[in-house]
Amino acid sequence: MIKKRFLPIILSVIITILILTGCFVTLTNSTKHTTYTLDDGWDVTINHTLYENVTLSEFYKAYPNILMRGDHVTMTHALPDINDLTTPALLFRSRYTTLLCYVDSRLIFQFGEEFYNHNKFLGKMYHVISLPSDYAGKTITFDMLIGEDDAFKALHPPILGDQPDITGMFVHDNLIIIATGAFMFVFGLINLCIGLFFVTRIPDVKSLLFGALFCMNLSAWLMTYYNILSLFIYTEYETQIEYFTMYLIVPYCFIIVYYVLNLKGNMSFWALMTIGCGVPIVQYILQYAFNIHLRTSLPIYHLSAILGIFVLFYFAIVTRNKSNVSAAAKIQLTGLCIFTISELLHLGIYYVDMFHIQYSAPLNRLVIALGCFIFAVCQLFTYLSYITDAYAKKQENISLSHLAYADGLTNLANRAKSDSLMDELNSATDDYCILSIDLNGLKDVNDKFGHPTGDRYIKDVSKVLTTTFGDSSFCARIGGDEFLVIIRDAETKDINSLIGRMNSALNVMNALYTEYHRSVATGFAFRHECDGGTSHNVYLLADQRMYEAKRAMHEELGIRSRL
């Protein structure tokens, strides 16, 4: 088993390493100027109440209450002087709020007011805010209207620096997520194309098709959950994309399990899958039909996700020994199980963060990235296994087909294959030619020199037929000393010339190898000579002409001369 899967395993690892290496090499960046994190010393006003010297990363300590939609928050801070900045800018992440940014009293940036006024879903976004060249010593003010209840309890502190440096630093800090997202999207897209090619040939490939779509969905979710998309595509819909793709994770898991384990007739699984897929559909309806924002129903989705994880593990354990589940499919299921474990850990960290318990943010990123990578590698391994198995089956079928339709002695087509082609010719509209060829004196060669020599005589003639008429014609041995040649494009061929070349080749063999004499009698007929007749009629006419030619040769040469 291990030896059989060795090549897919090696290829999976190599492809993954190459893609990841390319991502890390491409995205690695270094800062050229000083950057400054503005975390401490903020003056924050919430609904006309001032809170001084607030640390943004511990905002909940200054304001332990819950921020509600409609609350008005302003934050001010003096900008330090960093002399070497050529394009000064701030990197700031808003969380479910509008954002107006002032330097002293000058408005330099605005975001989200239209969404807020129309009660649309305002999400989280990173903003790169360009500062005026004379920013030093002036006051930066963030003016925000809260768009969602419990919008935030802490904020990522703004980063001041040269614009290329702060974006480069952001990319560096999120390199593992960016690399994972890029890898998952490219991997999913390529495998989707491959899967669409194989879907009509391999029934089990449906689980791989959904796996490829799942990889692309995970890519979109990762890039929006960590607000990476903000730096590449600045859109107010980023968080909507995050929730939309996140709510699809559970349905994808159910569908992949359904196809991997072939649970078509399992009604209990169908019921659970209906619930798992129905919850996101209801949430989408609430969002887009009734404007009940996706974030509001997030706890319901989390319960659905936990249920889905337990369902996945239950059916994976119960059906792990089913005979109709291939080893490659079990690898795909293993990858999905590992991914769901990483998601469960990630969900635990999400709720730990709600209680302000310290945890390692890079560790959180690593957990989810590893889960995605392992699923992708297992998916890739499954793809390669299916492809190699399909290729092996194809070669096996070709070999079996060849054995069924090939003559064992000459390796030419046999009578069964020629009969099949003759049936096809009955519906042909083009003019074709059938040649009936019969060896002269095979019996005498067998009697005088033995059957091994007679077999060599037959193989000599088969080689001459193959070289004379080429791959464009059909050559078959249909009896002990009987051969058949079918030429489809007969109108473009000089049949008499081809027969002359065949006889010349046999004469050359006779001159070189004089043990016995090689010669054949040949007759041919065209389709147009049997108007309204079948290919069998054309063959009979060619066979009749062959026997006429054979009688003429007998009369002219005699038996002894033919040997």
MOFEN-V857377 format. One record per helix or strand of 2 or more residues. SS is the DSSP state (@ for helix, = for strand). FROM is the first residue (numbers start at 1). TO is the last residue. If there is no record, write none. Layout:
# MOFEN-V857377
[[SS,FROM,TO] [SS,FROM,TO]]
This chain:
# MOFEN-V857377
[[@,6,27] [=,36,38] [=,42,46] [=,49,54] [@,56,62] [=,72,78] [=,88,95] [=,99,103] [=,106,111] [@,113,117] [=,124,130] [=,139,146] [=,158,162] [@,163,173] [@,175,198] [@,203,225] [@,229,232] [@,238,260] [@,267,290] [@,294,318] [@,327,354] [@,361,405] [@,415,425] [=,433,439] [@,442,449] [@,451,469] [=,474,477] [=,482,487] [@,490,492] [@,495,512] [=,520,526] [@,527,529] [@,535,562]]
